[in-house]
Amino acid sequence: MQKLVSEMDNMVLRGEIPQAVAKFFSDSAHTKDVDGSETATKEEAIQKLTGFVGAIAKVNEISLLNSSVGQDVSMSEFRFHFQMEDGSEINWHEVIRRKWKDGQVIDETYFQN
């Protein structure tokens, strides 16, 4: 599983976030965001993240700070700093918890401070 987590995290580092979801999520994967919003399928998650990535004007930073892999769960700690098309700025320190089954993400939850 370490190889899968590393590959997915590397795609995120390259800004290939919707593509990482397309490659690693199960069809019925569930996500839960910090604001409480949720998706119930891989397709919904791809659409949500495609819209988000499309609203980024400039990527200032995407850094992987740490990752950990356990039994069917992984945690990846990232720093994201974006300039958005609407002029706003996003500067997140985020932990992404992923639950895995049969080599695919079945649940992803985001934690920020």
C-alpha positions as CSV (number, residue, x, y, z in Angstrom):
1,M,0.0,0.0,0.0
2,Q,3.0,2.3,0.6
3,K,3.6,2.4,-3.2
4,L,0.0,3.4,-3.9
5,V,0.0,6.1,-1.3
6,S,3.3,7.5,-2.6
7,E,2.1,7.5,-6.2
8,M,-1.2,9.2,-5.3
9,D,0.7,11.8,-3.1
10,N,3.1,12.5,-6.0
11,M,0.2,13.2,-8.3
12,V,-1.2,15.7,-5.8
13,L,2.3,17.3,-5.6
14,R,2.2,17.8,-9.4
15,G,-1.3,19.4,-9.1
16,E,-2.9,16.3,-10.8
17,I,-5.6,16.1,-8.1
18,P,-8.7,15.1,-10.2
19,Q,-6.5,12.7,-12.1
20,A,-5.3,11.1,-8.8
21,V,-9.0,10.6,-7.7
22,A,-9.8,9.1,-11.1
23,K,-6.9,6.6,-10.8
24,F,-7.2,5.6,-7.1
25,F,-10.8,6.0,-6.0
26,S,-13.3,3.2,-6.0
27,D,-16.5,4.1,-7.9
28,S,-18.4,4.5,-4.7
29,A,-15.7,6.4,-2.8
30,H,-17.0,8.9,-0.2
31,T,-15.3,12.2,0.7
32,K,-15.9,14.7,3.5
33,D,-14.5,18.2,3.4
34,V,-13.7,20.5,6.3
35,D,-16.9,22.5,5.6
36,G,-19.0,19.4,6.0
37,S,-19.7,19.0,2.2
38,E,-19.5,15.4,1.0
39,T,-19.4,13.5,-2.2
40,A,-20.8,9.9,-2.6
41,T,-19.1,8.7,-5.7
42,K,-15.7,8.9,-7.6
43,E,-17.4,10.9,-10.3
44,E,-18.8,13.5,-7.9
45,A,-15.3,13.9,-6.3
46,I,-13.7,14.3,-9.7
47,Q,-16.3,17.0,-10.7
48,K,-15.8,18.9,-7.4
49,L,-12.0,18.8,-7.6
50,T,-11.9,19.7,-11.3
51,G,-13.9,22.8,-10.5
52,F,-11.6,23.7,-7.6
53,V,-8.4,23.2,-9.6
54,G,-9.9,25.2,-12.5
55,A,-10.4,28.1,-10.2
56,I,-6.7,28.3,-9.3
57,A,-4.8,31.2,-11.0
58,K,-1.4,30.4,-9.6
59,V,0.1,27.6,-7.5
60,N,2.6,29.1,-5.0
61,E,3.2,25.9,-3.2
62,I,2.1,22.2,-2.8
63,S,4.3,20.5,-0.3
64,L,4.1,17.0,1.2
65,L,5.1,17.4,4.8
66,N,4.6,13.8,6.1
67,S,2.8,10.6,5.3
68,S,1.9,7.5,7.2
69,V,0.5,4.2,6.2
70,G,-1.3,1.7,8.5
71,Q,-3.6,-1.2,8.0
72,D,-6.0,0.0,5.2
73,V,-5.5,3.6,6.2
74,S,-3.1,6.4,5.2
75,M,-2.6,9.9,6.3
76,S,-0.9,12.5,4.2
77,E,0.0,16.0,5.5
78,F,0.2,18.8,2.8
79,R,0.7,22.5,2.7
80,F,-1.2,24.2,-0.2
81,H,-0.9,27.9,-1.2
82,F,-2.9,29.1,-4.2
83,Q,-3.9,32.4,-5.8
84,M,-7.4,31.9,-7.0
85,E,-9.0,33.4,-10.2
86,D,-11.3,35.5,-8.1
87,G,-8.3,37.2,-6.4
88,S,-8.6,35.4,-3.2
89,E,-5.7,33.4,-1.6
90,I,-5.8,29.9,-0.1
91,N,-3.1,28.9,2.3
92,W,-4.0,25.5,3.8
93,H,-2.2,23.1,6.1
94,E,-4.2,19.9,5.5
95,V,-4.2,16.3,6.6
96,I,-5.9,13.9,4.2
97,R,-7.0,10.6,5.8
98,R,-7.7,7.8,3.3
99,K,-9.3,4.5,3.9
100,W,-8.3,1.8,1.4
101,K,-9.8,-1.5,0.3
102,D,-8.4,-3.7,-2.5
103,G,-5.9,-1.0,-3.6
104,Q,-8.5,1.7,-3.9
105,V,-9.6,4.7,-1.8
106,I,-13.1,4.1,-0.4
107,D,-13.2,7.1,1.9
108,E,-11.2,10.3,2.1
109,T,-11.6,13.0,4.8
110,Y,-9.8,16.4,4.9
111,F,-8.7,18.1,8.1
112,Q,-7.3,21.6,8.2
113,N,-5.9,24.1,10.7
